[in-house]
Amino acid sequence: MAGEAHPTIGVPGAVDREELRVKRELFDIPEGVIYLDGNSLGAPPRHVAERMQEVVKHQWGERLIRSWTEGWWEAPQRIGDRIGRLIGSAPGQVVVGDSTSVNVFKALMGAVKGTSRTEIVCDESTFPTDGYIAQSVASLAGLKIRAARPSSLDLTEDTAVVLLNHVDYRTGELHDMKALTEQAHGVGAQVVWDLCHSAGVLPIELDALGVDFAIGCTYKFLNGGPGSPAFIYVPQHKQGTFENPLSGWNGHREPFAMEPAYEPDPGIVRARVGTPDILSMLALDAALDVWDDVDLAELRQRGLALTALFRKHVEKLTGLEVITPEVRGNQISVRCPDAGTVMRELIARGVIGDHRPPDVLRFGFAPLYVTDEDAIKAAEILADVTR
Ligand SMILES: Cc1ncc(COP(=O)(O)O)c(C=O)c1O
């Protein structure tokens, strides 16, 4: 694939095969498995298990409660900054904790607080949890909810906030963050971006684009582990007025003063709620070590090249329709009758992807551990299974 031009980037997509192999060595993936489900649950970096042993044995077992003042308490902000680097946020604007669903709630409630506008607009094809939470927020805040396609949002001065998925979880389509953020701001609305399928996939410029809020999970392309804590981005200029609807003691200005009245921390800490899930958070922290030297622009090139390669082979070898548009994340979705049965057969033959009802096979390409050979072989096995 090296050197093939790609229309969504417009520059040669140089894939360094050697480097892909080197990174693969950092991950625990069983022999014989082609793992194409990093868009659901990323593979574990090999050193995480050992680190967690140290965390349990030393930090928890030996240091006991002292560990809270030896790094645990600040972990949500410290790890938030590590993620911030990957999503175009200056330090002090991202905090890790809670689930994506909970963070969608915080961000949306924060966005509609005090508004005289009347509607929340939600991506029509959003991952369901975002839509469900938006409905709760609309009902709690007395607003209407309107579903719309990102390509025709029809925003007006009634729109308080727009909730958008950066990459569509079903088709893999990548939405234009710059244009859509500008569109929302053009009518004075705010925008909340769900980065679940784009964090760790491509360079994101939250600060530069003036995004109002962003949230995302860490268990997909960021390899944080099953149920690892999510993140929320609140830019500096919004922090003073951002009202966290879940006013837990971790977001208090003086959490250990044990005051009866809630007074929020002046900064990003106000987005915290309760005691962080330290074991999961430190597994994420360890996993992020593999991300420290990753150049996201280069990674993006590899992701585009891998997905292009897989698409080409699927189209050549199977009669199946690829529904992922050219402007995409690291995912290729294929329409396939009886998708559940086909995926079970693929998994039995070592190709692990997933399916979404009624008829979509999803294949995620994490360039840190998926190789060109994997992409070609997976397409060949898919052709064999569906022949
Ligand atoms: C776009 C998107 N938002 C949210 C979620 C899940 O939210 P939570 O981590 O709260 O289960 C997913 C899970 O796949 C997702 O794809």
The ligand as an SDF file (V2000), in Angstrom:
LIG
                    3D

 16 16  0  0  0  0  0  0  0  0999 V2000
  -20.5410    6.3100   19.7670 C   0  0  0  0  0  0  0  0  0  0  0  0
  -20.6930    5.6030   21.0680 C   0  0  0  0  0  0  0  0  0  0  0  0
  -21.1000    6.2850   22.1610 N   0  0  0  0  0  0  0  0  0  0  0  0
  -21.2250    5.6580   23.3640 C   0  0  0  0  0  0  0  0  0  0  0  0
  -20.9400    4.3200   23.5040 C   0  0  0  0  0  0  0  0  0  0  0  0
  -21.0870    3.5510   24.7740 C   0  0  0  0  0  0  0  0  0  0  0  0
  -21.2130    4.2610   25.9250 O   0  0  0  0  0  0  0  0  0  0  0  0
  -20.8340    3.5730   27.3110 P   0  0  0  0  0  0  0  0  0  0  0  0
  -19.3480    3.4730   27.3680 O   0  0  0  0  0  0  0  0  0  0  0  0
  -21.4390    4.4380   28.3310 O   0  0  0  0  0  0  0  0  0  0  0  0
  -21.4240    2.1940   27.3170 O   0  0  0  0  0  0  0  0  0  0  0  0
  -20.5120    3.5880   22.3940 C   0  0  0  0  0  0  0  0  0  0  0  0
  -20.2070    2.1450   22.5420 C   0  0  0  0  0  0  0  0  0  0  0  0
  -19.8990    1.4230   21.6650 O   0  0  0  0  0  0  0  0  0  0  0  0
  -20.4010    4.2450   21.1570 C   0  0  0  0  0  0  0  0  0  0  0  0
  -20.0130    3.5660   20.0760 O   0  0  0  0  0  0  0  0  0  0  0  0
  1  2  1  0
  2  3  1  0
  2 15  2  0
  3  4  2  0
  4  5  1  0
  5  6  1  0
  5 12  2  0
  6  7  1  0
  7  8  1  0
  8  9  2  0
  8 10  1  0
  8 11  1  0
 12 13  1  0
 12 15  1  0
 13 14  2  0
 15 16  1  0
M  END
$$$$
